[in-house]
Amino acid sequence: MHDNELTAEERDYFKKPLTAAELKRIVGTRPIADFISTRTKSYKAMGWDKKPPTKTEAIAAMIKDPTLLKRPILIDGTKVLIGFSQSAYDDLARQRG
């Protein structure tokens, strides 16, 4: 392992879905829009491109359809990184290193 690499525990939330409590904890006080995958068919089919959902609506929908949840989600203590960002991962690795 290089000095700035992270190790992670992987979870396929299509096989082991997140619970409402887990999603609420992950989202916390952040805007729900940060967690929504706008590239899915469900996003437009639900009309979220025209009228964004409430946090409660989005979490309920993400439990039923995990494709609505932006991925990957990396959790390190209280830090949550949403979507792929090599620079954010590198920053986190440097902070931990």
C-alpha positions as CSV (number, residue, x, y, z in Angstrom):
1,M,0.0,0.0,0.0
2,H,1.2,3.5,-0.8
3,D,1.4,6.2,1.9
4,N,-1.7,7.9,0.5
5,E,-3.9,4.9,-0.2
6,L,-7.1,4.3,1.7
7,T,-8.4,0.9,2.7
8,A,-12.2,0.4,2.7
9,E,-14.9,-2.0,3.6
10,E,-17.1,-2.4,0.5
11,R,-20.8,-2.8,0.7
12,D,-23.0,-3.5,-2.4
13,Y,-26.2,-1.8,-1.4
14,F,-28.1,-3.5,-4.2
15,K,-27.4,-6.8,-2.4
16,K,-27.5,-5.5,1.1
17,P,-29.7,-2.3,1.0
18,L,-29.2,0.6,3.3
19,T,-31.9,1.1,5.9
20,A,-33.8,4.3,6.4
21,A,-31.8,4.9,9.7
22,E,-28.5,4.4,7.9
23,L,-29.4,6.7,5.1
24,K,-30.6,9.4,7.6
25,R,-27.4,9.1,9.5
26,I,-25.3,9.3,6.3
27,V,-27.2,12.3,4.9
28,G,-27.3,14.1,8.3
29,T,-27.9,17.8,7.8
30,R,-26.4,17.8,4.2
31,P,-28.7,18.7,1.3
32,I,-30.4,15.5,0.0
33,A,-29.6,16.7,-3.6
34,D,-26.0,15.8,-2.9
35,F,-27.0,12.2,-2.6
36,I,-29.3,11.8,-5.5
37,S,-28.1,10.3,-8.8
38,T,-29.5,12.5,-11.5
39,R,-28.4,10.1,-14.2
40,T,-31.0,7.4,-13.5
41,K,-34.2,6.8,-15.4
42,S,-36.1,6.9,-12.1
43,Y,-34.9,10.4,-11.4
44,K,-36.7,11.8,-14.4
45,A,-39.6,9.4,-14.2
46,M,-40.3,10.6,-10.7
47,G,-40.3,14.2,-11.9
48,W,-37.4,15.1,-9.6
49,D,-35.7,17.0,-12.4
50,K,-38.6,19.5,-12.3
51,K,-39.6,19.3,-8.6
52,P,-36.9,18.1,-6.2
53,P,-38.0,15.7,-3.4
54,T,-38.0,16.3,0.3
55,K,-35.4,14.5,2.3
56,T,-38.0,12.1,3.6
57,E,-39.3,11.4,0.1
58,A,-35.8,10.9,-1.3
59,I,-34.8,8.5,1.4
60,A,-37.9,6.4,1.0
61,A,-37.4,6.2,-2.7
62,M,-33.7,5.4,-2.4
63,I,-34.6,2.4,-0.2
64,K,-36.9,1.1,-2.8
65,D,-34.7,2.0,-5.8
66,P,-31.0,2.1,-4.8
67,T,-30.1,3.4,-8.3
68,L,-31.3,6.8,-7.1
69,L,-28.5,6.9,-4.6
70,K,-25.3,8.5,-5.9
71,R,-22.3,6.3,-5.5
72,P,-19.8,5.5,-4.2
73,I,-20.3,6.8,-0.7
74,L,-17.1,6.8,1.4
75,I,-17.5,7.2,5.2
76,D,-14.5,8.0,7.4
77,G,-15.6,8.8,10.9
78,T,-17.8,11.9,10.5
79,K,-16.6,12.7,6.9
80,V,-18.9,11.5,4.1
81,L,-17.7,11.7,0.5
82,I,-20.4,11.2,-2.2
83,G,-19.6,10.3,-5.8
84,F,-16.2,9.6,-7.2
85,S,-13.5,12.2,-6.6
86,Q,-9.9,11.2,-6.7
87,S,-8.8,14.5,-5.3
88,A,-11.1,14.2,-2.3
89,Y,-9.9,10.6,-1.7
90,D,-6.3,11.8,-1.9
91,D,-7.0,14.6,0.5
92,L,-8.6,12.2,2.9
93,A,-5.7,9.8,2.7
94,R,-3.2,12.6,3.3
95,Q,-5.2,13.7,6.4
96,R,-5.1,10.2,7.7
97,G,-1.5,9.6,6.8
